[in-house]
C-alpha cells in the first residue's frame, strides 16, 4: 500500500547545528598569533590555533585561581 503524503515527515530547513556553545570571535595581531602558534608547536599534539587559544585561556584562568 502506498503511503499518503501526510505520512512522509518533512526535513528541517537550513544547515544543521554544528555546536551548542556560542562562537566567540577575537581580533589579534599577526605577531600575537605567531606567539600562540610557536607555543602550540612546542606541544606534543601540535594543536590548531583555536585549540591552542582555548588551552592558554584555561592555563591563565587556573593560574589566576592560585
Secondary structure, 3 states (H helix, E strand, C coil): CCCCHHHCCCCCCCCCCCCCCCCCCCCCCHHHHHHHHHHHHCCCCCCCHHHHHHHHHHHHHHHHCC
